[in-house]
Amino acid sequence: MLRRISICLIVATSVLAVGAAHAQQRRQPDATPFSHAPCSVLDGQPCTPSFCSVFNDGPCIPEIDYPYGQNLQLTVESAPSQGDAAKYQKPGHDLDSIGDLFAALRSCWSPPEASSAREGMQMAVRFSFKRTGEIIGTPRVTFATAGASAEVRATYLKAINASLKACAPLKFTGNLGGAIAGRPIAIRYVDNRDLRRQAEKP
């Protein structure tokens, strides 16, 4: 009886040792952190959360879980309400928070002239900043109102690029610059102006 128990213990120990070795091999660090699988209840830690939104034009992909908890997506209106007026004023100091960044980006927006604009037009772009406040590459369009002509789309994209170029480089504090450098920022521009009324004005 004692011999059987000893054999069972030896077999169990061997199985556990082999399982641990396999688990260690599976948990080897990945040289490309963006390729980690999204988190699930079956995954061990660490894992990479998956972020999805209306700004994504394809399947959701894992992204780095940055220390800032705020989501870097904002909406910029061409005619903000009086209650939101303060959110469209550029801070008079170096940008030190996500709120400061959003206010600066909102204050940059100069919509197209009413004669070439489309009422209700929406366009979203995605880009990133360098630590120094410069934009990395060219903003990429991720959404545009369905049915908008190519000419209207080009008009709004030109206005977006010109507005961002006029603002950049933004002045970040060291902390904010280090936290958002390379992090994707999605901006949805909404032309909510009453273009008919503007056209009727003498």
C-alpha positions as CSV (number, residue, x, y, z in Angstrom):
1,M,0.0,0.0,0.0
2,L,2.8,2.4,1.0
3,R,4.6,1.6,-2.2
4,R,1.6,2.5,-4.3
5,I,1.2,5.8,-2.5
6,S,4.9,6.6,-3.2
7,I,4.5,5.8,-6.9
8,C,1.4,8.0,-7.1
9,L,3.2,10.9,-5.4
10,I,6.2,10.5,-7.8
11,V,4.0,10.5,-10.9
12,A,1.9,13.5,-9.6
13,T,5.1,15.5,-8.9
14,S,6.5,14.7,-12.4
15,V,3.2,15.9,-14.0
16,L,3.2,19.1,-12.1
17,A,6.9,19.8,-13.0
18,V,6.2,19.2,-16.7
19,G,3.1,21.5,-16.5
20,A,5.1,24.3,-14.8
21,A,7.8,24.0,-17.5
22,H,5.3,24.3,-20.3
23,A,3.6,27.3,-18.5
24,Q,6.9,29.0,-18.2
25,Q,7.6,28.5,-21.9
26,R,4.2,30.0,-22.8
27,R,4.8,33.1,-20.6
28,Q,8.1,34.1,-22.3
29,P,8.1,37.9,-22.9
30,D,7.0,38.9,-26.3
31,A,9.5,41.2,-28.2
32,T,6.5,42.9,-29.8
33,P,4.2,44.1,-27.0
34,F,1.4,45.1,-29.5
35,S,0.9,41.5,-30.5
36,H,-0.3,40.4,-27.0
37,A,-3.7,38.8,-26.9
38,P,-6.6,40.7,-25.4
39,C,-7.4,40.1,-21.8
40,S,-10.1,37.5,-20.9
41,V,-11.2,35.6,-17.8
42,L,-9.0,32.7,-19.0
43,D,-5.8,34.7,-19.4
44,G,-3.1,35.0,-16.8
45,Q,-1.5,38.4,-16.1
46,P,0.0,40.5,-17.6
47,C,-2.3,40.8,-20.6
48,T,-3.2,43.7,-22.9
49,P,-6.7,45.2,-22.7
50,S,-8.6,45.7,-26.0
51,F,-10.1,49.1,-26.7
52,C,-13.0,49.4,-29.2
53,S,-15.0,52.4,-30.2
54,V,-16.9,54.1,-33.1
55,F,-13.6,55.5,-34.2
56,N,-12.3,52.1,-35.2
57,D,-12.8,51.2,-38.8
58,G,-11.8,47.6,-38.5
59,P,-11.6,44.8,-36.0
60,C,-10.6,45.8,-32.4
61,I,-6.9,45.3,-31.7
62,P,-5.1,45.2,-28.4
63,E,-3.4,48.5,-27.4
64,I,-1.2,49.4,-24.5
65,D,-2.9,50.2,-21.2
66,Y,-1.5,53.6,-20.5
67,P,-1.3,55.0,-17.0
68,Y,-3.7,57.8,-17.8
69,G,-7.2,56.5,-17.2
70,Q,-8.9,59.1,-19.4
71,N,-9.8,58.1,-22.9
72,L,-8.1,60.2,-25.6
73,Q,-11.2,60.7,-27.7
74,L,-13.0,64.0,-28.0
75,T,-15.6,65.7,-30.0
76,V,-15.1,69.2,-31.4
77,E,-18.1,71.2,-32.5
78,S,-18.0,74.1,-34.9
79,A,-20.7,76.0,-32.9
80,P,-20.3,74.9,-29.2
81,S,-23.0,75.8,-26.8
82,Q,-22.5,78.6,-24.3
83,G,-22.2,76.1,-21.5
84,D,-19.2,74.5,-23.3
85,A,-17.5,77.8,-24.1
86,A,-14.9,77.4,-21.4
87,K,-13.8,74.0,-22.9
88,Y,-12.9,75.8,-26.2
89,Q,-10.5,78.3,-24.6
90,K,-6.8,77.5,-24.9
91,P,-5.0,77.4,-21.5
92,G,-2.6,80.3,-20.9
93,H,0.1,77.9,-19.6
94,D,2.0,74.8,-20.7
95,L,-0.4,71.9,-21.1
96,D,-0.3,69.7,-18.0
97,S,-3.4,67.5,-18.2
98,I,-5.7,65.8,-20.6
99,G,-8.2,68.5,-20.0
100,D,-5.7,71.1,-21.0
101,L,-4.9,69.1,-24.2
102,F,-8.5,68.8,-25.1
103,A,-9.1,72.5,-24.6
104,A,-6.2,73.4,-26.8
105,L,-7.3,71.1,-29.6
106,R,-10.8,72.4,-29.5
107,S,-9.6,76.0,-29.6
108,C,-7.6,75.2,-32.7
109,W,-10.6,74.3,-34.9
110,S,-11.4,76.6,-37.8
111,P,-14.3,75.1,-39.8
112,P,-14.6,75.6,-43.6
113,E,-16.3,78.7,-44.9
114,A,-20.1,78.3,-45.0
115,S,-20.2,78.5,-48.8
116,S,-18.1,75.2,-49.1
117,A,-19.3,73.5,-45.9
118,R,-22.1,70.9,-45.3
119,E,-24.4,71.2,-42.4
120,G,-24.2,68.3,-40.0
121,M,-20.9,67.0,-41.6
122,Q,-18.8,64.9,-39.3
123,M,-15.2,63.7,-39.8
124,A,-13.0,61.8,-37.4
125,V,-9.2,61.7,-37.6
126,R,-6.6,59.7,-35.6
127,F,-3.0,60.8,-34.9
128,S,-0.4,61.0,-32.2
129,F,1.9,63.5,-30.6
130,K,5.6,63.5,-30.0
131,R,6.9,64.3,-26.5
132,T,7.8,67.7,-27.9
133,G,4.2,68.5,-28.9
134,E,4.7,67.9,-32.6
135,I,2.3,65.7,-34.6
136,I,3.6,62.3,-35.7
137,G,2.9,61.9,-39.4
138,T,-0.3,62.9,-41.0
139,P,-3.7,62.6,-39.3
140,R,-5.6,59.6,-40.7
141,V,-9.3,59.8,-41.5
142,T,-11.3,57.1,-39.7
143,F,-14.8,58.3,-40.3
144,A,-16.7,60.7,-42.6
145,T,-20.5,61.3,-42.9
146,A,-22.0,58.9,-45.4
147,G,-23.1,60.5,-48.6
148,A,-20.6,63.4,-48.4
149,S,-19.0,64.1,-51.8
150,A,-15.3,63.7,-52.3
151,E,-15.1,67.5,-52.6
152,V,-16.7,68.0,-49.3
153,R,-14.5,65.4,-47.6
154,A,-11.4,67.0,-49.1
155,T,-12.6,70.5,-47.9
156,Y,-13.0,69.3,-44.3
157,L,-9.8,67.3,-44.2
158,K,-7.9,70.3,-45.5
159,A,-9.5,72.5,-42.7
160,I,-8.6,69.8,-40.1
161,N,-5.0,69.6,-41.2
162,A,-4.6,73.4,-41.4
163,S,-6.1,73.8,-37.9
164,L,-3.8,71.2,-36.3
165,K,-0.8,72.6,-38.2
166,A,-1.5,76.1,-37.0
167,C,-1.6,74.9,-33.4
168,A,1.4,72.5,-33.4
169,P,3.7,72.2,-31.7
170,L,1.7,72.3,-28.5
171,K,3.6,73.1,-25.3
172,F,3.5,70.1,-23.0
173,T,4.9,69.8,-19.5
174,G,7.4,67.0,-19.1
175,N,4.9,64.8,-17.3
176,L,2.1,65.2,-19.9
177,G,4.5,64.9,-22.8
178,G,6.0,61.6,-21.5
179,A,2.5,60.2,-20.7
180,I,0.9,60.8,-24.1
181,A,3.9,60.5,-26.5
182,G,2.9,58.1,-29.3
183,R,-0.6,57.5,-27.8
184,P,-3.4,57.5,-30.4
185,I,-5.8,60.5,-30.2
186,A,-9.1,60.4,-32.0
187,I,-11.0,63.6,-32.7
188,R,-14.5,63.8,-34.1
189,Y,-15.3,67.1,-35.8
190,V,-19.0,68.0,-36.0
191,D,-20.2,70.9,-38.1
192,N,-23.3,71.8,-36.1
193,R,-23.6,75.4,-37.5
194,D,-26.9,76.6,-39.0
195,L,-25.4,77.2,-42.4
196,R,-28.8,78.3,-43.9
197,R,-29.0,81.2,-41.4
198,Q,-25.4,82.2,-42.1
199,A,-26.1,82.2,-45.8
200,E,-29.1,84.5,-45.3
201,K,-27.1,87.1,-43.4
202,P,-26.2,90.2,-45.5
